[in-house]
């Protein structure tokens, strides 16, 4: 094989796995069998910590590349791209060595900030697309500085890129997930840096979308098929997943369900609609933004319940969509900003002795669907039309019942992306300028199911409000 074989190597830096896979350069479709996976087991603590061992993560990822090489899949590669989890942070010493593990998006430790009445968080949110929330570096860096004296800070993708190429740089997409980026200019926001207590030279340099690096000599010797292959800047997994499902225009909302879930719309950054307080906005690349809402309970909720309840099936067999009288408020992992509901706040209402384990699973998946629907309806209003919906991600791929539930909850036809590897597919499309089609199944909502879900909706909203108040006690 030669470099003209039209193949792309994608690294997918997830929270529950690190993966390397090969895709076609023409349509970003995965090559059958050309995938290696390293399972990641984050460490969770009662103090709200949610961390990953950096050394173990990177070595596992490098092992995935070794596996692909052993099976002959690293020949003919023309580009290397990355899709990555957003929001992670690592404190570094003055030699660039890690002083902390990878602190993930699920970590709830940070410091509260009192910036006084002169600070305009509405203007800050409009400019950066984020809030002063524990998810972002504006609160995480002051917390890390309070207990130590790190010289610099970087995210997981920045350190993976540095390990591979020797250059500690970041993309406008990854930087936007830190809460320190001015969305309009694509540079670090001066007020955000001031709030965080750092200067830009202590953070990774932001490179344009067209930047490419190359592997260091060490890795070119280790993987000869990758000599001279351009390494593209990473794309945040939310942005990559939207593009990978085919949701890359302002008339389409992509709903992705992995470990967590989100509903998002990709649109031009120029003349973008004014950002509502309840929604976030990040960057896809130099010209596009992505606006949406994220949810902490999704595939993790499904996996936890099927394990705890020891279900023989991953589906709530025998339960109709919207048919369970129990209501689950899926705050097991808390909420994403701007709300501050902590982890451990999940609630079931209306349980009775005749409820089965399938009823409990159905109620949880219905609750997660109603949460996602809240974000979809806000995006409908923002873009002034009922948006088309495309579904994607591992959670969508794994559960036919959940796909139907989401379709009924959204009360509109949906398209199910046929490709489960939406993150890698999207990162490839962003790097190479592709526009992949979702393909897959088209679902039409069933009137009876829509009616049952609508009957639940008002009750769910009232009980959700109670759960939020209870989390504050």
C-alpha positions in Angstrom: 0.0 0.0 0.0 1.0 3.6 -0.5 0.0 7.0 0.9 -2.5 7.3 -1.9 -4.8 4.6 -0.5 -7.1 7.2 1.0 -7.2 6.1 4.6 -7.3 8.2 7.8 -6.2 7.1 11.3 -8.5 8.5 13.9 -7.8 8.6 17.7 -10.9 8.9 19.8 -10.1 10.1 23.3 -13.1 9.1 25.3 -13.8 9.0 29.0 -14.6 5.2 29.1 -12.3 4.1 26.3 -9.4 5.3 24.2 -9.6 4.0 20.6 -7.7 4.0 17.4 -9.5 3.2 14.1 -9.0 3.6 10.4 -11.5 5.3 8.1 -11.9 5.9 4.4 -10.8 9.3 3.3 -13.6 9.5 0.8 -16.6 9.3 3.0 -15.2 8.9 6.6 -16.5 5.4 6.9 -14.6 3.1 9.2 -12.6 0.3 7.6 -14.1 -3.1 8.9 -11.9 -4.7 11.5 -9.4 -1.7 11.7 -10.2 -0.7 15.3 -8.3 -1.2 18.6 -9.8 -0.2 22.0 -8.3 0.4 25.4 -10.8 0.4 28.2 -10.6 3.3 30.6 -11.8 3.1 34.2 -12.0 6.6 35.8 -11.5 6.8 39.6 -14.4 8.4 41.4 -14.3 9.6 45.0 -16.7 10.8 47.7 -15.2 14.2 47.4 -16.5 14.6 43.9 -13.3 13.6 42.2 -13.4 11.9 38.8 -10.0 11.4 37.4 -8.0 9.3 34.9 -4.4 8.2 35.2 -2.6 10.1 32.4 0.3 7.7 32.0 -2.0 4.6 31.8 -4.3 6.4 29.4 -1.6 7.4 27.0 0.2 4.1 27.1 -3.1 2.3 26.4 -3.7 4.6 23.4 -0.2 3.9 22.1 -0.9 0.2 22.5 -3.9 0.6 20.3 -1.7 1.9 17.5 0.7 -1.0 18.0 -2.2 -3.4 17.6 -3.3 -1.7 14.4 0.2 -2.0 13.1 0.5 -5.6 14.0 -2.6 -6.3 11.9 -1.4 -4.3 8.9 -3.8 -1.4 9.3 -1.2 1.5 9.5 -0.1 1.2 5.9 -1.5 3.7 3.4 -2.5 6.3 6.0 -2.8 9.8 4.6 -3.9 11.8 7.7 -4.1 11.4 11.5 -7.1 13.1 13.3 -8.3 13.3 16.9 -11.8 13.4 18.5 -11.6 14.1 22.2 -13.6 14.6 25.4 -14.0 18.3 26.3 -13.2 20.1 29.6 -10.4 17.9 31.0 -7.5 19.6 32.8 -4.0 18.6 34.1 -1.7 20.7 36.2 1.9 20.7 35.0 5.3 21.6 36.5 7.9 23.8 34.9 9.3 20.9 33.0 5.9 19.9 31.6 5.4 16.9 33.8 1.9 16.2 35.2 1.4 17.1 38.8 -2.2 15.8 38.8 -4.1 13.0 37.1 -6.5 14.0 34.3 -9.4 15.8 35.9 -12.4 14.9 33.8 -15.7 16.7 33.0 -17.4 14.6 35.7 -15.2 16.0 38.5 -17.2 18.4 40.7 -14.3 19.8 42.7 -13.4 23.5 42.2 -13.7 26.8 44.0 -16.6 29.2 44.3 -15.8 32.6 42.8 -17.1 35.9 44.2 -16.2 38.5 41.6 -18.5 41.2 43.0 -21.2 43.2 41.3 -18.9 44.6 38.6 -18.6 41.2 36.9 -21.2 40.8 34.2 -21.7 37.0 33.8 -24.3 37.5 31.1 -21.8 39.3 28.9 -19.2 36.7 29.8 -21.5 33.9 28.7 -22.4 35.7 25.5 -18.7 36.1 24.7 -17.3 32.7 25.8 -20.4 30.5 25.4 -19.8 29.3 29.0 -20.5 30.2 32.6 -18.4 30.4 35.8 -19.2 26.7 36.5 -17.1 24.0 38.0 -16.9 22.3 34.6 -14.6 25.1 33.2 -11.0 26.2 33.8 -12.1 29.6 35.1 -13.0 27.8 38.4 -10.7 24.8 38.1 -7.5 26.7 37.7 -8.0 28.8 40.9 -8.8 25.6 42.8 -5.6 23.9 41.6 -3.5 27.1 42.3 -4.9 27.2 45.8 -3.4 23.9 46.8 -0.2 23.8 44.7 2.0 25.9 42.5 1.7 24.4 38.9 3.6 26.2 36.2 1.1 25.5 33.4 -2.2 23.7 32.5 -3.3 21.6 29.6 -6.1 19.2 28.7 -5.8 15.5 27.9 -5.9 16.1 24.1 -3.2 18.7 24.3 -0.9 16.3 26.2 -1.6 13.4 23.8 -0.8 15.7 20.9 2.4 16.8 22.7 3.4 13.2 23.3 3.0 12.3 19.7 4.4 15.4 18.0 6.5 17.2 20.7 4.3 20.3 20.4 2.0 21.4 23.2 -0.8 23.1 21.1 -4.5 23.1 21.2 -7.3 23.7 18.7 -9.9 26.4 18.8 -12.5 23.6 19.3 -10.8 22.1 22.4 -10.0 25.6 23.8 -13.6 26.6 23.6 -14.5 23.8 26.0 -12.2 25.3 28.7 -14.4 28.3 29.1 -11.5 30.6 28.4 -12.0 31.3 24.7 -13.4 34.4 23.0 -15.7 32.7 20.5 -15.7 35.6 18.0 -11.9 36.0 17.9 -10.7 32.4 18.5 -8.2 33.7 21.0 -8.1 33.4 24.8 -10.5 35.8 26.5 -8.6 38.3 28.6 -11.3 38.5 31.3 -11.5 34.7 31.5 -7.7 34.5 32.0 -8.0 37.2 34.7 -10.7 35.3 36.5 -8.7 32.1 36.3 -5.6 33.8 37.6 -3.3 32.9 34.7 -1.7 34.4 31.6 -2.1 32.9 28.1 1.5 31.6 28.1 0.6 29.1 30.8 -2.0 27.5 28.6 -1.5 25.6 25.3 -1.0 27.7 22.2 -4.1 27.8 20.0 -3.4 26.8 16.4 -5.7 27.3 13.4 -7.8 24.5 11.9 -5.4 24.2 9.0 -2.4 23.5 11.2 -0.7 20.2 11.0 2.1 18.6 12.9 4.0 15.3 12.4 5.0 12.4 14.6 8.3 12.6 16.5 11.2 10.5 15.2 10.5 8.1 18.1 7.1 7.3 16.8 8.0 7.3 13.2 10.4 4.5 14.0 7.8 2.7 16.0 5.1 3.0 13.2 6.9 3.3 9.9 3.7 3.6 8.0 3.0 7.0 9.6 6.3 8.7 8.6 5.4 12.2 7.3 1.7 11.8 7.9 0.1 15.1 8.9 -1.4 15.3 12.4 -4.5 17.5 12.5 -5.6 19.5 15.6 -8.2 17.7 17.8 -11.9 18.3 17.6 -14.1 18.4 20.7 -16.2 15.2 20.8 -19.5 17.1 20.8 -18.6 19.1 17.7 -17.2 16.0 16.0 -20.2 13.9 16.9 -22.6 16.4 15.3 -20.6 16.5 12.1 -20.2 12.7 12.2 -24.0 12.1 12.4 -24.7 14.5 9.5 -25.9 17.3 11.8 -23.7 20.1 10.4 -26.3 22.7 9.3 -28.5 25.2 11.2 -31.6 23.3 10.3 -30.6 20.0 12.0 -30.2 19.1 15.6 -28.0 16.1 16.4 -28.8 14.1 19.5 -25.9 11.9 20.6 -26.0 9.4 23.4 -22.7 8.0 24.7 -21.6 8.0 28.3 -23.4 11.4 28.5 -25.8 12.9 26.1 -26.3 16.2 24.2 -28.4 18.0 21.7 -26.6 20.4 19.5 -26.8 22.5 16.3 -23.8 23.4 14.1 -23.9 26.8 12.5 -21.6 29.6 11.2 -19.9 31.6 13.9 -20.5 34.8 11.9 -23.9 36.3 12.5 -24.7 33.5 15.1 -28.0 34.0 16.9 -27.8 35.6 20.3 -27.0 32.9 22.9 -29.8 32.1 25.5 -28.6 31.8 29.1 -29.5 28.1 29.3 -27.4 27.0 26.3 -23.7 26.7 25.8 -21.7 27.5 22.6 -18.3 26.1 21.6 -16.4 26.1 18.3 -16.2 23.4 15.7 -13.4 25.0 13.7 -12.3 28.4 12.5 -15.6 29.2 10.9 -18.3 27.1 12.7 -19.8 27.0 16.1 -21.9 24.5 17.9 -24.7 25.5 20.3 -26.5 23.1 22.6 -27.2 21.5 25.9 -25.5 18.5 27.5 -26.7 16.0 30.1 -24.7 14.0 32.5 -26.9 10.9 32.6 -27.3 8.8 29.5 -25.4 5.7 28.5 -23.8 5.6 32.0 -27.3 5.6 33.4 -28.4 2.7 31.2 -25.3 0.7 32.0 -25.5 1.3 35.7 -29.2 0.3 35.9 -28.9 -2.8 33.8 -26.0 -3.9 36.1 -27.6 -3.0 39.4 -31.0 -4.5 38.5 -29.3 -7.5 37.0 -31.5 -7.3 33.9 -31.3 -10.1 31.4 -32.1 -7.7 28.6 -30.7 -4.2 27.9 -34.3 -3.2 27.0 -37.3 -2.6 29.3 -39.2 -5.5 27.9 -43.0 -5.4 28.1 -43.1 -1.6 29.0 -44.8 0.7 26.6 -43.2 4.0 25.6 -44.6 6.5 28.2 -46.4 3.7 29.9 -44.7 3.5 33.3 -46.4 5.5 36.1 -43.1 5.9 37.9 -41.1 9.1 37.2 -37.3 9.1 37.3 -35.4 12.3 37.5 -31.9 11.3 36.2 -29.7 13.5 38.3 -27.4 10.5 39.4 -24.4 12.4 38.0 -25.8 15.9 38.7 -26.4 18.4 36.0 -24.3 20.3 33.5 -24.3 24.1 33.7 -25.8 26.5 34.2 -27.6 24.4 36.9 -25.5 23.2 39.8 -27.3 20.1 40.9 -24.6 17.8 42.5 -24.1 14.2 41.7 -26.1 11.7 43.8 -29.3 13.7 43.3 -31.2 11.1 41.2 -34.8 10.5 42.3 -37.7 8.1 41.6 -41.2 9.3 42.3 -44.4 7.1 42.4 -42.9 3.7 43.0 -45.2 0.9 44.0 -44.8 -2.8 44.8 -46.0 -3.8 41.4 -43.2 -2.0 39.6 -40.7 -4.3 37.9 -37.1 -3.8 37.1 -38.1 -3.2 33.5 -40.4 -0.4 34.8 -37.5 1.2 36.6 -35.3 1.1 33.5 -38.0 2.5 31.3 -38.7 5.4 33.7 -35.0 6.3 33.7 -34.7 6.2 29.9 -37.9 8.2 29.7 -36.5 10.8 32.1 -33.3 11.1 30.2 -35.4 11.5 27.0 -37.4 14.3 28.5 -34.2 16.1 29.7 -32.8 16.0 26.1 -36.2 17.3 24.8 -35.9 20.3 27.0 -32.7 21.3 25.1 -34.2 20.5 21.7 -37.2 22.8 22.3 -34.9 25.6 23.3 -32.9 25.1 20.1 -36.2 25.1 18.1 -36.9 28.5 19.5 -33.4 29.8 18.9 -33.4 28.9 15.3 -37.0 29.8 14.8 -38.2 26.4 13.4 -38.9 22.8 14.4 -35.5 21.3 13.8 -34.8 18.1 11.9 -33.3 15.5 14.3 -30.6 12.9 13.7 -29.7 10.4 16.4 -26.3 8.9 16.9 -23.8 7.4 19.4 -23.3 4.1 21.1 -26.4 4.5 23.4 -28.6 5.0 20.4 -27.1 2.1 18.6 -27.5 -0.2 21.6 -31.2 0.3 22.4 -34.1 0.1 20.0 -36.6 1.0 22.8 -34.7 4.2 23.6 -34.6 5.2 19.9 -38.4 4.9 19.8 -38.8 6.7 23.2 -36.7 9.6 22.0 -38.7 9.8 18.7 -42.0 9.9 20.6 -40.7 12.4 23.2 -39.5 14.7 20.4 -42.8 14.2 18.6 -41.2 14.4 15.2 -39.6 12.1 12.7 -36.0 11.2 13.4 -33.1 9.8 11.4 -30.9 7.2 13.2 -27.3 7.6 12.0 -26.1 4.2 10.7 -22.5 4.7 11.8 -21.8 4.2 15.6 -18.3 5.8 15.3 -19.7 9.3 15.0 -16.8 11.0 16.9 -14.0 9.6 14.7 -16.1 10.1 11.6 -16.8 13.8 12.5 -13.1 14.6 13.3 -12.2 13.1 9.9 -14.8 15.3 8.2 -13.7 18.4 10.0 -10.0 17.9 9.2 -10.6 17.0 5.5 -13.7 19.2 4.8 -16.1 16.3 4.2 -19.9 16.3 4.6 -20.9 12.8 5.6 -24.6 11.8 5.3 -26.3 10.1 8.2 -27.9 7.3 6.3 -29.6 4.7 8.5 -33.1 4.2 9.8 -35.9 6.8 9.6 -38.4 6.6 12.5 -41.9 8.2 12.6 -43.5 8.9 16.0 -46.4 6.7 16.9 -49.4 8.9 17.9 -50.4 6.7 20.9 -46.8 6.9 22.3 -46.6 10.7 21.7 -49.9 11.1 23.6 -48.6 9.0 26.6 -45.4 11.0 26.8 -47.2 14.3 26.6 -49.3 13.2 29.6 -46.1 12.6 31.5 -44.5 15.8 30.5 -46.2 18.3 32.9 -45.9 15.9 35.8 -42.2 15.3 35.0 -41.6 19.1 35.0 -43.2 19.6 38.4 -41.3 16.7 40.0 -38.1 17.8 38.4 -38.4 21.1 40.1 -38.9 19.3 43.4 -35.8 17.2 42.8 -33.7 20.4 42.1 -34.9 21.9 45.4 -34.2 18.7 47.3 -30.6 18.7 45.9 -30.1 22.0 47.7 -31.0 20.7 51.2 
